[in-house]
Amino acid sequence: MYDDTIAAIATPLGQGGLAVVRLSGSQALPIADRSFVPAGAQSHAPCAAASHTLHYGHIVRTGRVVDEVLVAVMRAPRTFTREDTVEISCHGGVLPAKMVLDTLLENGARLAGPGEFTRRAFLNGRIDLAQAEAVSDLIHSRTELALQAANEQLAGKLSQRINQLRDEMIRTLAHVEAHIDFPDEDISPDTRSQLIARLERGVAFMEELLRTANEGQILRQGIRAAIVGRPNAGKSSLLNQLLGHDRAIVSPIAGTTRDTIEETANIRGVPVIFVDTAGLREAQDAIEREGIRRSRESLTRAEFILHLLDASQPLTPADEAYFTEFGDKQRILVLNKLDLPRQLILPAGLVTCGITIVEVSCTTGQGIEPLKDAIKALTWSGKLEAEMFQVMINSRHQEALGRARLATQRTVAVLRADETLELAAAELRIAVHAVGEIVGKTTTEDLLDSIFSQFCLGK
């Protein structure tokens, strides 16, 4: 299935200085030979070139020069896919890269599917499945913390700990199955206690990993924060301050924001997706009514809200309605217009209920940095320790570990109750299989399709 040679543009489409076209497979060098004409005494045809060398020349198609290029020749197994690989650096722009790719396809290559290069790296043993997912995380990192976490996983830190867990479980399973094969020798109480203790250590370790899922999810996908408040409280101004540039239109006219505006900002290393909502007032027309409907929809999907109040005006019934309507959401209360005389008096019960309150001026920027600290404290449950980034699991890992933990707990229960060892072995096999899914030691074609379909072409 994977004996053919694939090619794809590995850089984003669009105008730019350079583009890279990647070619990988058993026929990568011959196909490159048919497409590339070296220029100069030091340049060679790919089949004659030494591994990990760079050669200058031209891509030629039907006798005509397509582009002036540099060709990198990398021979197996010292490549990303562990196959012969050629990377062609051509001029940027949609047309030059496409014409280079078309030339390779005409000369025998097949267009690669999404993530197919990384999939081949996994299938050829270059990386495991958790590391393959880290490649995608690395590409899509939006903050330095996310980049650090992806690099740790790509380096195999998570895989190492998962493999240790799986090896320990397999040893326990082998011990149980040995007693099944020799039923005349019962497991002694001491041995049974040792097996139970070993499995309970595994459960504790899985629970430790599962506690990193929330932080991992936040770093990979970001966390949604809806900015709510009555019209003219300063929601759009607050969004602009948090982003560091003017994204939303700011106007003294109430109802300026007719639709939701979503932008991602790096808040102390955490990607936060801010949603500027239309003021939830009685709509004046059909357009504003639609904007309010979308705002309420965004609010249901937000993990927390920034509830904005105008501190230069007394509390209004509309403000009080927000406290009731969104009482189930985590929130930070933001008191805006700190630069104006204060007239707002908060209800005593609100001040003492533990809600974080931050005073800001969206005009001068005063208080924005403390607000960022409050957002970080609300979204991030743990300390930012270096060890945490080595093992942050994603939702797929979380689901597999959840199944493994339950199966292991059932195994412990069987051993404690002195039930049949066949039942204990069956449960433990389920746990071993689930843990193996994380690094790809037990997997299915459907699972691989699901994972690698999310990758971009050329990766």
N, C-alpha and C positions, 0 to 999 in steps of 0.2 A: 504493500500500500504506500510505503514511504520510500520506494526506490527511485521515484521520479525527482526531478530538480525543480525547485520553486524560485520565483522571483517576485519582487514587489518594491515599490518606492518606500523607503524607510523613513523619510523625512516628511513633515507636513506639506500638503499641497499649497501652492501660492508662490508669489514672487519672493525671491531671496537670493543671497549670494551663491549658495550651493544647495544641491540636492544629492541624496545618496540613494542608489538603487542596489538592492541586496539580492544575491544569487546564492543558493545553497543546495547541495545534493551531489550525487555521484558523478553527474555530468556537468557540474558547474564550470570546471576548467575548459573542457572542449567547447561548451556553448559560448564561454567568454572568448575563446580563441576565434570562433566564427564571427564574433561581433566586434572585436577590438583589433586595431592595427597599431602596433607600437611605433613610436617615433623617437629617434635618437639612439646612439650606440649603447646606452645604459639601460634601455627599456627592452623588455622581452614579452613574448606571447605568454599568456597565463600558464599553459601546459609546460613551458620551458622555464618558468620562473621559480625561484626558491620561495619557500614558505615565508609568510609575513614580510613581503617586500612590496614596494610601491612602484608603479610603472606609468609613464606618461605616453599618451597617444590619442587616438580618435576612435569613436564608435562609428562604424560604417554600415550603412544599410542599402542594399541593392546598388553598391558602387558609389554612393554619395555619403559625404561626411555628415553625421548627425550632430556631433558635438565633440569638443576638445575635453578630455577627461583625464583623471588619475585613477588607476585601477589597483586596488589592494588585493593581493593574492594570499589566502590563508588555507593551508592544507590541513586535512583531518589528522589527528583528532584534536589539535590545539585550536579549536574554534568554538563559538557559542553553541552551535548545533552538533558539534563533533562530526560534521560533514565538511567536505571541501566547500569553501566559501569564497566568493568574490564580491567585493563592494566597490561600486563605481561612483566616484564623485564627479558629478557633472555640474553645469551651470543651473542655478535655481530658476524656478518658474515652472508653470504647469506643463508647457509644451516640451522643453528640452528633456525633462525627466520622463515624460510619457513616451517620447520617441525612443529614448534609450531603453525603456522597459519593453516597448513594442518590438524592438530589435531582438532582445533576448527571447521574447516569447516566440517570435518567428523562427529563431534558431534552435528551438527545442525545449525551452523552459515552460513551466506552467505557472499561472498566476497564483500566488499564495493566498490562502484564506486568512481570516483574522486570527492573529496569534499563532500562526502555524510554525514560525521559526522557533518561538519559545516552546511550543508543543513538541517539536522535534528534539529540542534540548532536553526536555523532560523524558521523552521516550528513549533517548539514547544515553540516559544516565548522567547527563551533565549537571542537572539540577533536579531537586525533588519538587513535588506539587506545591508545597508551601513556599518554596523559593520562586517558583514560576509565578505565583500570585503576587509575590513581592515585586516582581518586575513591573506589573501593572500598577501597583501602589506607588512605585518609584516615579513612574511616568506622570501619574495624576496627583502627585504631592502638591499641596497648596501652601504649606508652611514648612519651616525648618524642622519642627518637631515631627511632622508627618514624614519628611524625608529621612530623618534619623531613624524612625521606627522601621521604614521600608528597607533601609540599608542593613539594619540589624537582622531582619528576617531574611534578606537576600544572602547575607553572610552565613546563614544556616543556624543562627542561635536558637530559634524556635524549633527547627527540625531536630537539632541535637537533643533537646530536652524531650521532645515527643518520642524520638527513637529510644531514648533511655527508658521512658515509661513503657513503651511497647515491649522492649526486650525483657524488662522485669515481669511484665504480665505473661509473656510467652514462657518464661522459666517457671512461673507458678502453674501455668496450664500444663506444662510438661510433667511437673511433679504430680498434679492431680491425675493426669492420664496414665502415668506409670502405675499408680495404685489401682486404676481401673483395670489395667492389663494383668495385674497380679492381685486379684481380689482376696487371696488368702492372707495377705499382709495388710491389716487395717492401718489407717493413719493414726499414729500415736497422738495423745492429747497435746503433747509439746509441739509436735510437727504441725498439727492443725492450728494451734495458736500462732505459730510462726507464719503460716500461710495467710491467716486472717490479718495479722499485723502488717504483712507485706502488702496485701490488697488495700487495707485501710490507708496506708501511706500513699498508695496510688490514687485513692479517692481524694485525699487531702491535696495532693498535687494538682489533680484535675480541677478542684474547686479554686485553687490559687490561680490557675490559668483562666478559668471562667470569669474571675473577678476583673480581668484585664479587658474583657469584651467591650465594656461601655466606652473606655478610653480609646480602644482601637477603632470602634465604630465612629467616634467623633473625629479622630484624626483622618480617617479615610474618607468619610462622607460629609463631615461638617455637622453642625447643629443649627437648627432653625430658630431664629428669634424674631417674633413679630413686634413691631413698634406700634403701639395702640395709644389712643387718646382722642379727645374731642378735637374738632377742626380748629386749626390755628394754635394748637398747643406747641407746635414746633417739631413735629415728627420728621418732616423732610429735612429740616436743618440738622436734626440729630443724626439722621442717616449720613448726611454729607460729612459731618464731623467725624463719625466713626470710620468712614471710608477714607477720609483724608483728601477728598476731592468733591467737586459739585456734581452729583449724580441726579438728584431730584430737584425739580423746580421749586423755588421758595418764593412765596407771595403772601402778602397780608390778606388776600382774598380767600375766604373760607371755601373749602372744596376744591382747591387747586389740584390735589392728587385724586385723579378719577379712577386709577387702576393700581394694582399692586406693583411695586418695584422691588426686585430681588437682586442683591449684590452680596458677594462673599468678601469678608475682610479677615485679615490675620490679627486676631486678638490675643496677644501674649502667646503666640504659637499655636493657638487653636483656631481652625477655620470656622467662622460663624457666618451663616447665611442670614442676613438681615432682610426683613420684609417690611417695607414702608407701606402701610395700609391707608386706604381712604378713610377719612373721619366718619365714624359710624353715627351719623345723624339722620334725620328724616330727609330722604333724597328729594332733590329739587327737580330732577328730570330722569329720563330713562338711562342715560349714560352714567350718571352718578349712582343710580340704583344698581346697575350692573357692577360698578366698582365696589360698592359696599358688599354685594353678594360675594365677590371674589375675595374681599378682605376677610369676611367671616369664614370662608373656605380655607384661607391661608392660616387663620388663627387655629383652626382645628388640627392642622398639621404641624404647628410650631411646638417645639419642646418647652420653650418658656417665652415670656413676653417682657418687653420694656414698656411699662405703663407710664406714659408721659402726662404730667400735670403742669399747668401754667401757674407758677408760684406767684405771679404778679396779680392774680385775680382770686377772689374767694372760691371755695369749693362749690361746684354747681351740681344740680341733680344728675346731669349727664355724667359727671365724674364719678359720682356715687354709684351710678348704674354699672359702670365698668367694673367696680370692685365686686359686685354681685355676679355679673354675667360671666366673668373670667376667673371666678374664685378658685376653680380647680387647677389653674395653671400656676406653675412656678413663675415668679415674677421678680423684677427689680423695679422699685418705684423711683422714677426719675423726675425731680422737680426742676423744671426749666425756668429760664429768664431770671437767673440769679443776679444779673446786672441791673435789674429793676427793683423798685421798692416791693417788699414782700407783703402780700395780703392773704396768702393761703394759710389756713389753719387746718391741720390734719386731725381727724378723729382720734381720740386718745387710744381707743382699742386698736387702731391700725398701727400706731407707733410701737405698741407693746407686744404685737403678735409675732415679731421676729422677721418681718419682711425687710429686706435690704433697701435702704433709702439713700439715694445719691443726689446731691444738688449740683446742677450744671448751668452753664450759660452757653447755648448753642450759637450765640453771636460772637462771644469772645473766646470760646473754647475752654473756659474755666470749668474744672471738674470732669473733663472728658477722660483724663488718665485714671483717676480713681474709679470712674465708671467701668473702664476696661478691666481694672483689677477685680471689680465686683462680678463682671460677666465671667471672667476666668474662674473665680472662686465658685460660682454657681454651676458652671458646666463641667468642671474637672474635679473629680471626687478624691483623687489621690495626689501624693507628692510627685513631682517630676524627677524621679530618680532614674539613673542611667539603666538600672537593671530592668525597669519596666518596659523599655523600648525593645528589649531583646525578644520578648515573648507576647506581644500584643496580638491577640487572636482576632480573626474576622468572624462574620456571622456563620460562614460554613464550618469553620473550626468549632465555633460555639455549639452548633447543632450536633456535630459528631461527638464532641466531648460530653455533651449532655447525655447522649445515648450510652456512651462508654461508662460514664459515672453510674447511671442507673443499673446497667448490667453488672457492673462490679459490685455495687451495693447488694444486688440480688444474689450474687455469688457468695458474698460474706454471710448473708442471711441463711443460705443453704448450708454452708459449712458450720455455722453456729448451731443450727437445728439438727446437725448430724444426719441430714438427708442424703439421698443417693448421690454419689460422686458424678454420675453421668449428667445430672441436672446442673451441678456446679460447673462442669466442663462446658456444657452447652452455653451457659450464661457468659462464661469467661471468653469463649470464642467470639461471641457477639461483641464484647468489649474490645478484644484485640482487633477485630475487623474494623470497628468504628474508629479506633485510634489510628490504624493504618491508613484510613481514608485521608487523614490530614496531610500526610506526606506522600500519598499516592502509592503506597505499597499494596493497598487493596482498593481498587477503583473500577469504574465502568466507563464504557465509551460515552454514554450519555452524560456522565459527570464531567468528563474531559471536554466534551462539546460545550457544555454549559459554561465552564470556566474560560476556555480559550476564545469563545465567541465574543467575549467582552473586550478582547484586546483589539488594538488598532491593526490595520494592514501593515506589513513590513516589520512587525515585532514578534 
